[in-house]
Amino acid sequence: INNPTFVENHLSNSMQSKLSTCVLFSRFDQSDANSDEKELAFSFLYLRNDYDDDEHNVNFVVEDIKFPLSSGRFIGLEDVESPSILGHCNGIVCLSPCSDNLVLCNPAIKEIKLLPKSGLPDWWGCAVGFGYDPKSKDYKVSRIASYQADIYGDGLIYPPRVEIYTLSTDSWREIRNNSLETDTTCFFPDYFQMYFQGICYWVGYEQPKQSVEYEDEEQKPMVLFFDTGDEIFHNLLFPDSFYMYEEGSSYAYEMSYLMYCDLRIILWNGSIALFGFNRFSVFPDSYGVWVLDDFDGAKGSWTKHLTFEPLMGSKKVLEFWRSDEILMVTEDGDIVSYNLATEKLKNLPMNSPSDFETIVYVNSLVPI
């Protein structure tokens, strides 16, 4: 299974498979109720895509894989908190198990790699992305560190600094950040969303370099994306309706609301899409899906394709595992599958711990 051609063919088959969708859940578990020992746990939920019956039966299989933290794979990690998933690509997951450490893990083959420390200081905050560079055929982690404060007392906001980790060299290097600033503004990637076809996507914002009082501050949310081959950032505005705001409310307030309305970038029907609360629809708390059309790697336009109301008793929307099927968490902590067309629910044999995360996952044999 270590043959590169076999690994590549296996990955290609996994990505093209239409029979099932794999959803990966990550969390930390107590290995023993009488011990403080923790273990990194992954649950694979395999959902069959070929069901077609009146009862809306979802066929599924659950598989657990666990890594005891005392096994030696996590030597050097202190104060392990929760396994925050920062990104995933070709079966490799980028995790942040604690505040300033990054880990690459392929849970399917039980391989874990602790990355060396970045050379950039973490002044105020840092955004991380992970993806594959098809030009160099290498995996890259991008780390964008920002001041986000007037630390020099000169009334200016400084652009972020960018560092790239390359798996083949197991090292970091700083790159030019020209594409993250203009003469008057800076661009800040914030929440990493996904990798797709050589590009990493964040929800981020544009901010004037001249700092102003918070209540008048203008931060314009947008999509920021990074070409892993050219190592250049680009930006794209959200749909026009996202920048509407109510009369009498501050621009900054409305923009901050937009940033925290469960907005995410997803892959939907093979296309890049925005998914989140559709605040300005007839039903203010409904969800919407906007697809990115005519995308050429730098620019594109948005078209709204879907609107649906949240389910009564639902607490959190997890993932689309089909174009018309969503995994959700109920207020009781149960995980259910909801079909948008039939409006039917199917309970799944998993309960939601308080600190878990989930992604649609591609099984692979890619080594780290």
LOLUMLO-667192 format. One line per field, with one value per residue (C-alpha): x negated, y negated, z negated; residue number from 1. Coordinates in nm, 3 decimals. Layout:
// LOLUMLO-667192
x	c(X/...)
y	c(Y/...)
z	c(Z/...)
n	c(NUM/...)
This chain:
// LOLUMLO-667192
x	c(0.000/-0.305/-0.341/-0.284/-0.082/0.142/0.191/0.277/0.525/0.686/0.731/0.878/1.127/1.226/1.288/1.496/1.699/2.074/2.175/2.123/2.021/1.781/1.829/1.547/1.609/1.314/1.307/1.104/1.224/1.135/0.968/1.080/1.342/1.099/0.811/0.728/0.570/0.709/0.711/0.776/1.083/1.212/1.548/1.607/1.975/2.025/2.360/2.488/2.599/2.813/3.116/3.453/3.743/4.057/3.933/3.628/3.395/3.036/2.790/2.480/2.174/1.979/1.610/1.399/1.021/0.843/0.494/0.390/0.206/-0.052/-0.150/-0.438/-0.277/-0.195/-0.526/-0.583/-0.216/-0.106/0.236/0.421/0.770/1.001/0.901/0.990/1.001/0.832/0.856/0.845/0.727/0.694/0.756/0.506/0.653/0.482/0.555/0.477/0.499/0.381/0.323/-0.007/-0.069/0.032/0.069/0.122/0.306/0.434/0.675/0.743/0.383/0.325/0.038/-0.024/-0.290/-0.358/-0.469/-0.770/-0.699/-0.630/-0.884/-0.619/-0.497/-0.128/-0.061/0.316/0.449/0.358/0.546/0.437/0.512/0.419/0.416/0.232/0.016/0.078/-0.221/-0.485/-0.278/-0.328/-0.110/-0.121/-0.003/0.039/0.022/0.133/0.038/0.187/0.148/0.515/0.432/0.252/-0.050/-0.290/-0.066/-0.085/0.283/0.214/0.327/0.043/0.087/0.057/-0.256/-0.237/-0.438/-0.414/-0.493/-0.586/-0.548/-0.837/-1.088/-0.921/-0.995/-0.838/-0.930/-0.789/-0.647/-0.561/-0.218/-0.165/0.166/0.307/0.291/0.367/0.250/0.527/0.654/0.544/0.708/0.729/0.819/1.008/1.205/1.059/1.334/1.206/0.959/1.067/0.866/0.552/0.724/0.774/1.081/1.141/1.417/1.225/1.249/1.096/0.998/0.863/0.498/0.582/0.732/1.043/1.269/1.431/1.789/1.712/1.474/1.543/1.449/1.598/1.647/1.561/1.419/1.039/0.866/0.510/0.363/0.132/-0.075/-0.131/-0.112/0.102/0.416/0.732/1.058/1.423/1.725/2.027/2.364/2.497/2.777/2.517/2.421/2.771/2.820/3.113/3.175/3.051/2.800/2.426/2.239/1.992/2.273/2.433/2.100/2.016/2.357/2.276/1.946/2.117/2.433/2.300/2.173/1.949/1.802/1.891/1.871/2.228/2.307/1.942/1.937/1.808/2.101/2.187/2.412/2.561/2.847/3.043/3.117/3.296/3.539/3.913/3.829/3.551/3.403/3.395/3.081/2.961/2.714/2.544/2.331/2.018/2.058/1.806/1.518/1.182/0.956/0.975/1.326/1.681/2.047/2.304/2.640/2.890/3.002/3.169/3.357/3.496/3.616/3.435/3.597/3.783/3.565/3.245/2.944/2.674/2.634/2.326/2.271/2.437/2.357/2.569/2.704/3.044/2.940/2.801/2.659/2.789/2.761/3.083/3.125/3.094/2.752/2.865/2.730/2.995/3.006/3.265/3.382/3.476/3.699/3.904/3.862/3.806/3.563/3.352/3.186/2.827/2.657/2.430/2.458/2.292/2.024/1.979/1.640/1.656/1.611/1.717/1.610/1.703/1.399/1.220/1.054/0.697/0.366/0.163/-0.134/-0.250)
y	c(0.000/-0.229/-0.228/-0.591/-0.486/-0.264/-0.545/-0.793/-0.554/-0.476/-0.848/-0.908/-0.623/-0.753/-1.104/-0.980/-0.724/-0.790/-0.496/-0.655/-0.972/-0.961/-1.213/-1.242/-1.344/-1.438/-1.480/-1.403/-1.111/-0.988/-0.652/-0.540/-0.682/-0.642/-0.814/-1.160/-1.005/-1.149/-1.006/-1.168/-0.995/-0.992/-0.846/-0.763/-0.776/-0.612/-0.712/-0.525/-0.744/-0.482/-0.460/-0.523/-0.405/-0.555/-0.513/-0.733/-0.475/-0.597/-0.310/-0.381/-0.229/-0.379/-0.310/-0.451/-0.511/-0.634/-0.771/-0.764/-1.087/-0.892/-0.689/-0.922/-1.081/-1.393/-1.442/-1.814/-1.906/-2.060/-2.168/-1.974/-2.120/-2.018/-1.892/-2.195/-2.095/-2.371/-2.207/-1.883/-1.768/-1.426/-1.239/-1.444/-1.655/-1.963/-1.989/-2.235/-2.029/-2.324/-2.695/-2.712/-2.366/-2.223/-1.855/-1.672/-1.344/-1.077/-0.889/-0.621/-0.494/-0.617/-0.852/-1.173/-1.441/-1.730/-2.035/-2.243/-2.577/-2.867/-3.147/-3.420/-3.573/-3.540/-3.906/-3.907/-3.628/-3.393/-3.221/-2.883/-2.708/-2.367/-2.230/-2.061/-2.233/-2.048/-2.223/-2.102/-1.799/-1.892/-1.970/-2.319/-2.481/-2.859/-3.068/-3.432/-3.630/-3.974/-4.263/-4.358/-4.646/-4.978/-4.835/-5.109/-5.398/-5.556/-5.512/-5.257/-4.901/-4.687/-4.410/-4.048/-3.841/-3.505/-3.189/-2.861/-2.513/-2.257/-1.890/-1.768/-1.996/-1.989/-2.360/-2.707/-3.004/-3.355/-3.478/-3.824/-3.948/-4.208/-4.048/-4.115/-4.493/-4.793/-5.152/-5.217/-4.883/-4.543/-4.204/-3.961/-3.593/-3.489/-3.162/-2.892/-2.707/-2.455/-2.351/-2.267/-2.220/-2.408/-2.689/-2.752/-2.954/-3.175/-3.402/-3.724/-4.100/-4.418/-4.697/-5.051/-5.095/-5.414/-5.291/-5.461/-5.432/-5.090/-5.212/-5.372/-5.105/-4.969/-4.606/-4.466/-4.086/-3.892/-3.567/-3.548/-3.267/-3.151/-2.981/-2.714/-2.702/-3.074/-3.154/-3.461/-3.574/-3.697/-3.841/-3.824/-4.008/-3.823/-3.852/-4.210/-4.125/-4.042/-4.409/-4.538/-4.683/-4.822/-5.195/-5.335/-5.058/-5.101/-4.957/-4.791/-4.623/-4.484/-4.360/-4.190/-4.021/-3.897/-3.752/-3.540/-3.421/-3.069/-3.160/-2.905/-2.811/-2.461/-2.233/-2.185/-1.982/-2.010/-2.392/-2.643/-2.784/-3.005/-2.851/-3.025/-3.231/-3.410/-3.708/-3.928/-3.668/-3.651/-3.415/-3.603/-3.295/-3.075/-2.923/-2.993/-2.851/-3.078/-2.914/-3.078/-3.091/-3.167/-3.135/-3.162/-3.131/-3.502/-3.637/-3.508/-3.587/-3.448/-3.290/-3.192/-2.830/-2.721/-2.849/-2.643/-2.710/-2.562/-2.263/-2.300/-2.151/-2.174/-2.325/-2.324/-2.246/-2.029/-1.936/-1.873/-1.508/-1.513/-1.810/-1.765/-1.601/-1.770/-1.642/-1.837/-1.829/-1.843/-2.027/-1.687/-1.635/-1.368/-1.367/-1.343/-1.344/-1.581/-1.553/-1.892/-1.744/-1.505/-1.703/-1.372/-1.303/-0.998/-0.953/-0.830/-0.622/-0.901/-1.157/-1.495/-1.566/-1.930/-1.976/-1.780/-1.889/-1.732/-1.737/-1.551/-1.329/-1.142/-0.818/-0.790/-0.612/-0.932/-0.918/-1.212)
z	c(0.000/-0.010/0.368/0.483/0.787/0.576/0.320/0.597/0.762/0.426/0.356/0.703/0.656/0.310/0.443/0.737/0.543/0.554/0.334/-0.006/-0.187/-0.481/-0.761/-1.014/-1.376/-1.598/-1.975/-2.287/-2.501/-2.847/-2.790/-3.136/-3.368/-3.658/-3.479/-3.348/-3.039/-2.716/-2.367/-2.032/-1.888/-1.532/-1.432/-1.067/-0.971/-0.631/-0.477/-0.174/0.116/0.293/0.065/0.229/0.019/-0.130/-0.485/-0.420/-0.569/-0.569/-0.556/-0.761/-0.926/-1.218/-1.281/-1.566/-1.566/-1.878/-1.952/-2.322/-2.396/-2.596/-2.289/-2.204/-1.901/-2.103/-2.282/-2.326/-2.344/-2.669/-2.791/-2.524/-2.492/-2.209/-1.863/-1.654/-1.286/-1.088/-0.748/-0.553/-0.213/-0.046/-0.372/-0.575/-0.856/-1.001/-1.374/-1.649/-1.970/-2.179/-2.139/-1.948/-1.803/-1.466/-1.383/-1.053/-1.083/-0.846/-1.071/-0.808/-0.832/-1.190/-1.104/-1.300/-1.256/-1.495/-1.294/-1.397/-1.562/-1.328/-1.320/-1.322/-1.648/-1.726/-1.799/-1.826/-1.617/-1.342/-1.061/-0.930/-0.602/-0.465/-0.111/0.173/0.434/0.763/0.925/0.681/0.572/0.209/-0.092/-0.241/-0.563/-0.548/-0.865/-0.855/-1.167/-1.227/-1.469/-1.467/-1.699/-1.695/-1.877/-1.771/-1.873/-1.527/-1.441/-1.167/-1.101/-0.964/-0.706/-0.819/-0.771/-0.595/-0.649/-0.456/-0.588/-0.322/-0.411/-0.193/-0.368/-0.712/-0.750/-0.747/-0.525/-0.513/-0.182/-0.046/-0.149/0.127/0.226/-0.123/-0.103/0.118/0.074/-0.178/-0.310/-0.440/-0.392/-0.683/-0.635/-0.946/-0.948/-0.724/-0.540/-0.289/-0.020/0.335/0.656/0.555/0.365/-0.009/-0.115/-0.420/-0.542/-0.614/-0.582/-0.442/-0.683/-0.632/-0.728/-0.913/-1.239/-1.375/-1.677/-1.711/-1.680/-1.345/-1.224/-0.877/-0.833/-0.514/-0.529/-0.214/-0.082/-0.074/0.111/0.165/0.472/0.329/0.648/0.711/0.336/0.405/0.220/0.393/0.260/0.357/0.215/0.079/0.259/0.256/0.012/-0.254/-0.275/-0.346/-0.691/-0.882/-0.910/-1.238/-1.311/-1.275/-0.978/-1.214/-1.408/-1.094/-0.962/-1.291/-1.279/-0.931/-1.050/-1.314/-1.138/-1.086/-0.740/-0.575/-0.238/-0.123/0.178/0.304/0.617/0.717/0.695/0.441/0.244/-0.054/-0.315/-0.616/-0.756/-0.485/-0.707/-0.455/-0.318/-0.382/-0.668/-0.854/-1.020/-0.711/-0.562/-0.209/0.043/0.299/0.570/0.713/1.091/1.366/1.122/1.300/0.996/0.920/0.986/1.005/0.930/0.685/0.767/0.499/0.539/0.217/-0.089/-0.377/-0.729/-1.030/-1.193/-1.520/-1.792/-1.589/-1.762/-1.496/-1.127/-1.068/-0.704/-0.369/-0.299/0.018/0.212/0.043/-0.285/-0.596/-0.923/-1.221/-1.600/-1.801/-2.130/-2.302/-2.144/-1.897/-1.542/-1.272/-0.893/-0.742/-0.381/-0.235/0.036/-0.178/-0.505/-0.682/-0.967/-1.039/-1.378/-1.365/-1.637/-1.754/-2.031/-2.010/-2.272/-2.363/-2.197/-1.873/-1.511/-1.185/-0.819/-0.502/-0.464/-0.184/-0.291/-0.166/-0.212/-0.165/-0.407/-0.616)
n	c(1/2/3/4/5/6/7/8/9/10/11/12/13/14/15/16/17/18/19/20/21/22/23/24/25/26/27/28/29/30/31/32/33/34/35/36/37/38/39/40/41/42/43/44/45/46/47/48/49/50/51/52/53/54/55/56/57/58/59/60/61/62/63/64/65/66/67/68/69/70/71/72/73/74/75/76/77/78/79/80/81/82/83/84/85/86/87/88/89/90/91/92/93/94/95/96/97/98/99/100/101/102/103/104/105/106/107/108/109/110/111/112/113/114/115/116/117/118/119/120/121/122/123/124/125/126/127/128/129/130/131/132/133/134/135/136/137/138/139/140/141/142/143/144/145/146/147/148/149/150/151/152/153/154/155/156/157/158/159/160/161/162/163/164/165/166/167/168/169/170/171/172/173/174/175/176/177/178/179/180/181/182/183/184/185/186/187/188/189/190/191/192/193/194/195/196/197/198/199/200/201/202/203/204/205/206/207/208/209/210/211/212/213/214/215/216/217/218/219/220/221/222/223/224/225/226/227/228/229/230/231/232/233/234/235/236/237/238/239/240/241/242/243/244/245/246/247/248/249/250/251/252/253/254/255/256/257/258/259/260/261/262/263/264/265/266/267/268/269/270/271/272/273/274/275/276/277/278/279/280/281/282/283/284/285/286/287/288/289/290/291/292/293/294/295/296/297/298/299/300/301/302/303/304/305/306/307/308/309/310/311/312/313/314/315/316/317/318/319/320/321/322/323/324/325/326/327/328/329/330/331/332/333/334/335/336/337/338/339/340/341/342/343/344/345/346/347/348/349/350/351/352/353/354/355/356/357/358/359/360/361/362/363/364/365/366/367/368)
